[in-house]
């Protein structure tokens, strides 16, 4: 029996490794499908409400698509509010970073960092490349979310067909088990996204207020960056703070005010990310910090920054599926 369980776990591990390789190889196709799948679970409560009220599925889908288009338009309007042409601004940013690079490196050395291999020009090229990659990721999220909405329409239509096919082939008991699995995944994903959205929104709004107090420019785009990157567990908040501080430092130079801003933004991140969020999320989701770090690394390797953004909900989905179809359940069926 123990050997059989060990063999089952080995098969599952090999299958997960192969799945990761396949997902990395065909990421352009599978990323929108993964987003559409998460959206399907995320809006399951709304779909159930629509069925109870006898609202046609196509009306529900049009409503969801409209909401997402408005949200994407809101995100792009944040950039326009700051009159920021990111493509044309990048060369100017690189020149500005190169000019301020000496002071930035000198400040870093006073805090114990000794970047001997770095020059102001190299620092400028590196930061510009990181900014371009982040810009590309935001564009990818927007474009693939629109494609995911189209896939979501087909998933919504195919869900009843799949349940009927399972019932015809395996019986009512398997359908009930599938519905139970679907319900559990939907509950956990809704709980995660509702909590994470509330925490990210609170962090972005409070950080925006602090930036206004410090008379910072690019407040709107900074709030958008903070909101999006806070969906990346553990390291997302740190990256967001660094990006905002770089924008402020390039605008006003390196000074004591920059240190004060850094302390204020860090305090906000600690309040929401290390105090409030664990108390709320810890009661709903059963994920250890080690598992979150592993999932962050694995999904980051598979799909880059977008994989990091989706690492926790995708891991939740896989954990629940393995729980319901894992070795123990297989043994029970035998």
C-alpha positions as CSV (number, residue, x, y, z in Angstrom):
1,X,0.0,0.0,0.0
2,X,2.8,2.4,0.9
3,X,4.6,1.5,-2.3
4,X,1.4,2.2,-4.3
5,X,1.0,5.6,-2.6
6,X,4.7,6.5,-3.3
7,X,4.3,5.4,-6.9
8,X,1.2,7.6,-7.2
9,X,2.9,10.6,-5.8
10,X,5.9,10.0,-8.1
11,X,3.5,9.9,-11.1
12,X,1.8,13.1,-10.0
13,X,5.2,14.9,-9.6
14,X,6.4,13.8,-13.0
15,X,3.1,14.9,-14.5
16,X,3.4,18.3,-12.9
17,X,7.0,18.7,-14.2
18,X,5.8,17.8,-17.7
19,X,2.9,20.1,-17.4
20,X,5.2,23.0,-16.4
21,X,7.4,22.3,-19.5
22,X,4.3,22.2,-21.8
23,X,2.9,25.4,-20.3
24,X,6.2,27.2,-20.8
25,X,6.6,26.0,-24.3
26,X,3.0,27.0,-25.4
27,X,2.7,30.0,-23.1
28,X,1.3,32.3,-25.8
29,X,-1.7,30.0,-26.1
30,X,-2.1,28.8,-22.6
31,X,-1.8,32.1,-20.7
32,X,-5.1,33.5,-22.0
33,X,-6.7,30.1,-21.4
34,X,-5.5,30.2,-17.8
35,X,-6.8,33.7,-17.3
36,X,-10.1,32.7,-18.8
37,X,-10.3,29.7,-16.4
38,X,-9.6,31.8,-13.4
39,X,-12.3,34.3,-14.6
40,X,-14.7,31.4,-14.9
41,X,-14.2,30.5,-11.3
42,X,-14.1,34.1,-10.2
43,X,-17.5,34.9,-11.6
44,X,-19.2,31.6,-10.7
45,X,-21.2,33.3,-7.9
46,X,-22.5,35.8,-10.5
47,X,-23.3,33.0,-13.0
48,X,-25.3,31.2,-10.3
49,X,-27.2,34.3,-9.4
50,X,-28.0,34.8,-13.1
51,X,-29.3,31.3,-13.4
52,X,-31.5,31.7,-10.3
53,X,-32.9,35.0,-11.8
54,X,-33.2,33.3,-15.2
55,X,-30.9,35.8,-16.9
56,X,-29.6,34.6,-20.2
57,X,-25.9,33.7,-20.2
58,X,-25.1,36.0,-23.0
59,X,-26.4,39.0,-21.1
60,X,-24.2,38.0,-18.1
61,X,-21.1,37.7,-20.4
62,X,-21.7,41.1,-22.1
63,X,-22.0,42.6,-18.6
64,X,-18.7,41.0,-17.6
65,X,-16.9,42.0,-20.8
66,X,-18.1,45.6,-20.4
67,X,-16.8,45.8,-16.8
68,X,-13.4,44.5,-17.9
69,X,-13.2,46.9,-20.8
70,X,-14.0,49.7,-18.5
71,X,-11.3,48.6,-16.0
72,X,-8.7,48.3,-18.8
73,X,-9.8,51.8,-20.0
74,X,-9.4,53.1,-16.5
75,X,-5.9,51.7,-16.3
76,X,-4.9,53.3,-19.5
77,X,-6.5,56.6,-18.4
78,X,-4.2,56.6,-15.4
79,X,-1.3,56.9,-17.7
80,X,-2.9,59.6,-19.8
81,X,-3.7,61.6,-16.6
82,X,0.0,62.0,-16.0
83,X,0.6,63.0,-19.7
84,X,3.2,60.2,-19.8
85,X,4.2,58.8,-23.2
86,X,6.2,55.8,-22.0
87,X,7.7,54.8,-25.3
88,X,9.2,58.3,-26.1
89,X,10.0,59.0,-22.4
90,X,12.3,56.0,-22.0
91,X,15.4,57.5,-23.7
92,X,15.0,60.7,-21.6
93,X,14.7,58.5,-18.4
94,X,17.8,56.6,-19.4
95,X,19.7,59.9,-19.8
96,X,18.4,61.2,-16.5
97,X,19.3,58.0,-14.7
98,X,22.8,58.1,-16.1
99,X,23.2,61.7,-14.9
100,X,21.9,60.9,-11.4
101,X,23.5,57.4,-11.4
102,X,26.7,58.7,-9.6
103,X,24.7,60.1,-6.7
104,X,22.5,56.9,-6.5
105,X,25.5,54.6,-6.4
106,X,27.2,56.8,-3.8
107,X,24.1,56.7,-1.6
108,X,24.0,52.9,-2.0
109,X,27.6,52.6,-0.9
110,X,26.9,54.7,2.2
111,X,24.2,52.1,3.2
112,X,26.7,49.2,2.9
113,X,26.2,48.3,-0.8
114,X,29.3,48.3,-2.9
115,X,28.3,48.0,-6.5
116,X,31.9,48.1,-7.8
117,X,30.9,46.7,-11.3
118,X,28.2,49.3,-11.8
119,X,28.6,52.6,-13.7
120,X,26.0,55.3,-14.1
121,X,25.6,54.4,-17.7
122,X,25.2,50.7,-16.9
123,X,22.7,51.6,-14.2
124,X,20.7,53.7,-16.6
125,X,20.6,50.9,-19.3
126,X,19.5,48.3,-16.7
127,X,16.7,50.4,-15.1
128,X,15.4,51.4,-18.6
129,X,15.4,47.7,-19.6
130,X,13.5,46.8,-16.5
131,X,11.0,49.6,-17.1
132,X,10.5,48.4,-20.7
133,X,9.9,44.8,-19.6
134,X,7.3,46.0,-17.0
135,X,5.6,48.1,-19.7
136,X,5.6,45.0,-22.0
137,X,4.1,42.9,-19.2
138,X,1.3,45.5,-18.6
139,X,0.5,45.4,-22.3
140,X,0.5,41.6,-22.3
141,X,-1.9,41.5,-19.4
142,X,-4.3,43.9,-21.1
143,X,-4.2,42.1,-24.5
144,X,-4.4,38.6,-23.1
145,X,-7.2,39.6,-20.8
146,X,-9.2,40.7,-23.8
147,X,-8.5,37.3,-25.5
148,X,-9.4,35.6,-22.3
149,X,-12.8,37.2,-22.3
150,X,-13.5,35.6,-25.7
151,X,-12.3,32.2,-24.4
152,X,-14.5,32.8,-21.3
153,X,-17.6,32.9,-23.5
154,X,-16.8,29.4,-24.8
155,X,-16.0,28.1,-21.3
156,X,-19.4,29.4,-20.0
157,X,-21.2,27.8,-22.8
158,X,-19.3,24.5,-22.5
159,X,-19.7,24.1,-18.7
160,X,-23.2,22.5,-18.8
161,X,-22.2,20.3,-21.7
162,X,-19.2,19.0,-19.7
163,X,-21.3,18.3,-16.6
164,X,-23.9,16.4,-18.7
165,X,-21.2,14.3,-20.4
166,X,-19.7,13.4,-17.1
167,X,-23.1,12.4,-15.8
168,X,-23.9,10.2,-18.8
169,X,-20.6,8.4,-18.6
170,X,-19.8,8.2,-14.9
171,X,-23.2,8.7,-13.2
172,X,-24.7,11.3,-10.8
173,X,-22.1,10.7,-8.0
174,X,-19.2,11.9,-10.2
175,X,-21.2,15.0,-11.2
176,X,-21.7,15.8,-7.6
177,X,-18.0,15.4,-6.9
178,X,-17.2,17.6,-9.8
179,X,-19.6,20.3,-8.7
180,X,-18.1,20.1,-5.2
181,X,-14.6,20.5,-6.6
182,X,-15.8,23.4,-8.8
183,X,-17.5,25.1,-5.8
184,X,-14.4,24.8,-3.6
185,X,-12.1,26.2,-6.3
186,X,-14.5,29.1,-6.9
187,X,-14.8,29.9,-3.2
188,X,-11.0,30.0,-2.6
189,X,-10.3,32.0,-5.7
190,X,-13.0,34.5,-5.0
191,X,-11.7,34.8,-1.4
192,X,-8.2,35.3,-2.6
193,X,-9.0,37.9,-5.3
194,X,-11.4,39.8,-3.1
195,X,-8.9,40.1,-0.3
196,X,-5.9,40.8,-2.5
197,X,-7.9,43.5,-4.5
198,X,-9.0,45.2,-1.3
199,X,-5.5,45.2,0.1
200,X,-3.9,46.3,-3.2
201,X,-6.4,49.1,-3.6
202,X,-6.0,50.3,0.0
203,X,-2.2,50.3,-0.5
204,X,-2.4,52.2,-3.8
205,X,-4.8,54.8,-2.4
206,X,-2.9,55.5,0.8
207,X,0.4,55.5,-1.2
208,X,-1.1,58.0,-3.6
209,X,-2.1,60.2,-0.7
210,X,1.5,60.1,0.6
211,X,2.9,60.9,-2.9
212,X,0.5,63.9,-3.1
213,X,1.8,65.1,0.3
214,X,5.4,64.8,-1.0
215,X,4.3,66.8,-4.2
216,X,5.4,63.9,-6.4
217,X,4.7,63.7,-10.1
218,X,3.3,60.7,-11.9
219,X,1.0,59.9,-8.9
220,X,-1.6,58.2,-11.1
221,X,0.9,55.8,-12.8
222,X,2.6,55.2,-9.5
223,X,-0.7,54.1,-7.9
224,X,-1.4,51.8,-10.9
225,X,2.0,50.2,-10.6
226,X,1.6,49.7,-6.8
227,X,-1.9,48.2,-7.3
228,X,-0.8,45.7,-10.0
229,X,2.6,44.7,-8.5
230,X,1.0,44.1,-5.1
231,X,-0.7,41.0,-6.6
232,X,2.8,39.4,-6.8
233,X,3.4,37.7,-3.4
234,X,6.3,38.8,-1.2
235,X,8.4,40.6,-3.7
236,X,5.8,42.6,-5.6
237,X,5.4,45.3,-2.9
238,X,9.2,45.8,-2.7
239,X,9.5,46.2,-6.5
240,X,6.6,48.7,-6.5
241,X,8.2,50.8,-3.8
242,X,11.6,50.8,-5.7
243,X,10.0,51.9,-8.9
244,X,8.1,54.7,-7.3
245,X,11.2,55.9,-5.5
246,X,13.2,55.8,-8.7
247,X,10.5,58.0,-10.4
248,X,10.6,60.4,-7.5
249,X,14.4,60.4,-7.3
250,X,14.7,61.1,-11.0
251,X,12.3,64.0,-10.7
252,X,13.6,65.7,-7.6
253,X,17.0,64.1,-7.1
254,X,18.4,62.1,-4.2
255,X,17.8,63.9,-0.9
256,X,16.5,63.4,2.6
257,X,12.9,63.8,1.3
258,X,13.4,60.6,-0.7
259,X,14.4,58.8,2.5
260,X,11.2,60.1,4.2
261,X,9.1,58.9,1.2
262,X,10.8,55.5,1.3
263,X,10.0,55.1,5.0
264,X,6.3,56.2,4.5
265,X,5.7,53.9,1.5
266,X,7.4,51.0,3.3
267,X,5.2,51.5,6.4
268,X,2.1,51.4,4.2
269,X,3.3,48.1,2.6
270,X,4.0,46.6,6.0
271,X,0.6,47.7,7.3
272,X,-1.4,46.1,4.5
273,X,0.9,43.3,3.3
274,X,2.4,42.0,6.6
275,X,-0.3,42.9,9.2
276,X,-3.8,43.2,7.7
277,X,-3.6,40.7,4.7
278,X,-2.2,37.7,6.7
279,X,-4.9,38.1,9.3
280,X,-7.6,38.0,6.6
281,X,-6.1,35.6,4.1
282,X,-4.8,33.2,6.7
283,X,-8.3,32.4,7.9
284,X,-9.5,31.6,4.3
285,X,-6.6,30.0,2.5
286,X,-4.4,27.1,3.7
287,X,-1.1,28.1,2.0
288,X,2.2,28.2,3.9
289,X,4.8,31.0,3.1
290,X,7.2,28.3,1.8
291,X,4.5,27.1,-0.7
292,X,3.9,30.6,-1.8
293,X,7.6,31.2,-2.4
294,X,7.9,28.0,-4.4
295,X,4.8,28.8,-6.4
296,X,6.1,32.3,-7.1
297,X,9.4,30.9,-8.4
298,X,7.9,28.1,-10.5
299,X,5.2,30.3,-12.1
300,X,7.7,33.1,-12.6
301,X,9.9,30.6,-14.5
302,X,7.0,29.4,-16.6
303,X,5.3,32.7,-17.5
304,X,7.5,35.5,-16.2
305,X,5.9,38.4,-14.4
306,X,2.4,37.4,-15.5
307,X,3.0,34.0,-13.9
308,X,4.0,35.7,-10.7
309,X,0.8,37.7,-10.7
310,X,-1.3,34.5,-11.1
311,X,0.9,32.2,-9.0
312,X,-1.3,32.0,-5.9
313,X,-4.7,31.4,-7.6
314,X,-3.2,28.9,-10.0
315,X,-1.6,27.1,-7.2
316,X,-4.9,27.1,-5.3
317,X,-6.6,25.6,-8.3
318,X,-4.0,22.8,-8.6
319,X,-4.0,22.0,-4.9
320,X,-7.8,21.6,-4.8
321,X,-7.8,19.4,-7.9
322,X,-5.0,17.2,-6.5
323,X,-6.9,17.0,-3.2
324,X,-10.0,15.7,-5.0
325,X,-8.3,13.4,-7.5
326,X,-5.1,12.6,-5.6
327,X,-3.8,9.2,-4.5
328,X,-6.1,9.0,-1.5
329,X,-9.2,9.5,-3.7
330,X,-7.9,7.1,-6.2
331,X,-7.4,4.5,-3.5
332,X,-10.9,5.0,-2.3
333,X,-12.3,4.4,-5.7
334,X,-10.3,1.2,-5.9
